[in-house]
């Protein structure tokens, strides 16, 4: 899960830097007044979300499978502990 989170942050940072460069060069419009940073942050969120969804599908599925395995092991331990308590 940490790997997925770091990769998602990397995609966001890359999107932010690319969009900041495009705004700086003048390809994209600047925000109103002092809102330029907020404008670029919002654009980076909008651009990085679908990119992360498509590019990190395999990593997300692997992380999900790991979480399901951990939950299943926890349920099995809980069931084993309950059966030991009942046997005593």
N, C-alpha and C positions, 0 to 999 in steps of 0.2 A: 504494500500500500504506500510505503514511503517512496518507492521508486516511481509509482504513478503520480504521486503528488509533486515530486520534484520535476518530473517530465512536464507536467501540466504547468507548473510555474515557469519552466524554461520556455514553453511555447508562448505563455503570456508575455514574458520579458522580451522574447524575440519580436513578437507582434508589436509591443509597445515601442521598442527601439526603431523598428521599421516604419511604423506610423509617425513617430516623432520626426524621423528623417524626412518623410514625405511632407509633413506640415512645415518643417523648417525650410525645405526647398521651395515650397509653395504649390506643390501638386494638390494637396488637400487644403481646404480652408482652415484658417485659424479660428479659435474660439472667440467669443465676444469678450472684450476687455481683458481681464486677468484670468479668464476661465480656460486658457489654452491647455494647461496641464490636465484639468478635469475632462476636457474634450478628448484629449489623446487617450486618457485612461478609459473612458467609456468606449471609444472606438476599439481599443485593444481588447476589452472584455468581449465586445460583440464579434470581433474577428477571431479571437483565440478560442472561444467556446466551440464553434463548429469544427475548427481545425483539430482541437483536442478530441472531440467526439469521433472524428474520422481517423486521425493518425494514431490515437492511443487505444483503439478498440481492443487489440490483442492484449495489451498490458492491463487494461481495465478488466477484461474477462479473466485473466490469470489471477489478478488481485481478488476478484469476486470469488473464484474457486477456492482460493486460500482461506478466505473468510468463512465460506460455507463449511470447509473441512474443520476449521477451529470450532465453529459453533456446534457441529455434529459431535466432535470429540467431547466438548463440554457437556452436551446433553447426555452422551453415553456415560460419562463419569458421574453425572448427577443421578442417572438411573441406577448405576451400580451402587452408589452410596445409599440410595433409598432402599434397594433390595437388601443390602447388608444390615441396615437398621431394622428392617422388617424381620430378618432372620434371627436377630438377637432377641 
